[in-house]
């Protein structure tokens, strides 16, 4: 049987994520629509996979469509204030009944163990209870929201105890007061506060749209913003408030809570579509993801390379060595010369590198091994690496930067390099020139 090279390559590519996620806490929030339309069965399979990989899961569910249906049955009308339902005594009864039914249904689906299915031999134990203490929201815009509340405290000790025993914690959008009152909460409030309290690695919101899509409803398909910092998210929300941009209803709802979670210490918040089968796996186990990811600061930084980066650099340059674009470098040589390298790191992955080999007697330097991952060649990584090398050479007293290339001549010409001959190279470099490769020589005065 011939091995499937694509499968092997894919499996190797997800290994770093598996190692990074093991033992970490993820909070996954989804509305009652996921249960109502039957999509939760697909989600359960993905949750089971995450649990089997050692991820500690906290699930936060909503029940808005189920509550609406129950209210319609009883012919009750409710109002909303800033996205929160005004909950009187009759409405609260419908809320409790609906949330109770949804929670029981979720627990039943998490208990599936059908043969020949992703849940075969699964042993997911679900823990739910009075983990959330709440307080009343009070009066907003002159309206008393009555039994509508907000999170006051999350019992992190109780939740962590369940997680450490291998259980999945299930939080409902209900909160309890020390005096025994029950409050109707929003799932986004519960999810964000639980993630902050638990110092979760990730908070994941499943929503109707693909993520944060700017200029939503303009006629053309809105562009998906795959990565946002807290500062960029706040600017986007400010523009929204000033009516300078448009966002989907879900993005308007979840983005402020994503910002709050990141500011509260959550490493990453992901906004992804609930309509795509396996969307959560695609978002978590591929570098490009499928939705929008919000982080406190930029995910990309340029820095000096260290010995721990050797593996990442080798993986980055290997395809270009195979096709002859770069000269082969073995691990031992790279380890010896690692102090000459700078790298661009994106969310823990090396996506670009370059090296400077100085020739001080000639006040010159060689730019070598300038490489950028194919997915990041339009992000300015190459220019950032070149600028860094030029600055380093200038600080060392160098006046001239040269590069030898066989495939990327135009890129260097566009950045001020001039083609010259081998005779213009430093004498020490001329003796090492490989006439079989016939690399072109380009020089730039700096």
C-alpha positions, 0 to 999 in steps of 0.5 A: 500500500502506497502511503498518502504523502498529503495525509502524512504532511498534514498529520505532521503539520498539526502535531505542533498544535496538538502539543501546544493545546494539551492541558489548555482550557478552551471556552466554546460558546454557541447559541441555541440555534446550533442545537435547534438546527441539528448542527450540534451533532457535528460539533460534538464530534469535534469537541470529542476530538479536542477532549481526546487530545487533552484539551480542557473544555468549557462549553457555554450554550445559549437558548434564544430561539427556544425561549422565543418559541416558548414565549410564542406558545404562551403569547408573551411579548418581550422587549430588548435593551442593548441586546438584552431581554427584559425578563419579567416573572413570566418570561423568566419561567419560559427562560428556565424551562427552555434553558433546562431542556437545551442543557439536557439535550446537550448532555444527551448528545455529549453522551453518544457512543455509537459504533463506527462514529467519531463518538465510538468509545467516547467517555465524555462526562458532563458537569453542570451546576451553579457555577455562575453568581449573578447580579441584576443589570438594573435600570438601563435607558429608563427601563427596569430589566428585572430578572435580567442579570450579568455575571458577578463571579465564576466559581473557578475552583469548582470548574477546574476541579471538574476539568482536572477529573477529565470532565467537560464543564457546561455553563448555561446562561443562568446565574444565581444570587446568594439570596437564591434569585435566578437571573437570565444572562447572555451567553457572550457575557457568561463565556467571556467572564468564564474565559477570563476567570479560568485564564483560558487559552482560547475563547471560541464564539460560533456565529452565523457569519464567517467572522468579522467582515468589514463593510458588510452589506455593501453589495460585494462580498465583504472581506473577512478580517482574519487577524485583529489586535485589541487596538484594531478591534477597538478602532473598528468598533469606534468607526462602527459607532461613528457610522464609518463602517458596517459589521454584521449583527453577530460581529457587533455582538461578539467583538466587544466581548472578544476585546474584553476577554483579551484585555482580561488575559485570554490569549486568543479569541476566535469568531467562526461560522457555525454553518461550516462542518469542522470549522473549529478544527480548521480554525485551530489546527491550520495556520491560516484558520477559517474565521477571525482571530483577536489577540491583545497584540500583533502576532508577527514580530521580527527578531534575532534568531536563536538556536531553538529556531533552527528546526523552523528555519530548516523547514522553511528553506527546505522547499527552496533548497530542493528546487535549487533556489537556495544553496543547501545548508545542513543543521550543523552549519545552520547551528554554527551560523545561527547568530547571523540570522534574523527571523519573522515569527507569526503566532509561534511559527517561523515564516521568514528568515534572512542572514547577513555575512559581513566582509569588514575589510571591504566594508560590505556584507552578503544578504543570504537565505532571504526566504518568506513562507508562500502564505506571507509573501504579500504581507511585507515580511521580505521588505522588513527582513531586508530593511533589518539586514541593511540596518545591521550592516550600516551599524557595522560600518558597511557601505555595500550589500550584495546578494547572489540569486538565481530566481528572484532578480526582479525582486531585488532590482525593484528594491534598489539593487544593481546587477554587477559581475563576480569581479565586484564581489569581495575577494574572499567571496570571489573564491567561493563563487559557484560557477555551476550555479551561475548565480547573478550578482546584485549590489546595493549601496546603503 
